[in-house]
């Protein structure tokens, strides 16, 4: 049986994460909900940021959730893909910048 590890219907169970630790669950959801309230950034902008971060941390549940959230906020496919490319560029750049460390070690040890 080849059942995928990530089941999309499990996303609906996220609210149940508090069941085994109600106090910490409440604190998390209070914080989480306050983060996504309109403030200096619009809810739409926050949704795009969340979508980009979801791709960076490779969370399929988050990708599903923030793709849907973006659709509900009027984000189009070009905006979503641009956000994913921003995430990819930052992630790729973060990998490459560590090459400087490799270059420094190589230069010191190869002399």
Residue pairs with C-beta under 8 A, 6 or more apart in sequence:
6 60
6 61
8 60
8 61
8 64
10 61
11 61
11 64
11 65
14 61
15 29
17 25
17 28
18 24
18 25
18 26
18 28
18 29
19 25
35 46
36 43
36 46
36 50
37 43
41 49
43 73
44 70
44 73
44 74
44 75
47 66
47 69
47 70
47 73
47 75
48 70
48 75
48 79
48 80
48 83
49 83
50 62
50 65
50 66
50 69
51 63
51 66
51 67
51 69
51 70
51 75
51 80
51 83
51 84
52 83
52 84
52 86
52 87
53 62
53 87
54 62
54 63
54 65
54 66
55 63
55 84
55 87
55 88
56 87
56 90
56 91
67 80
70 79
70 80
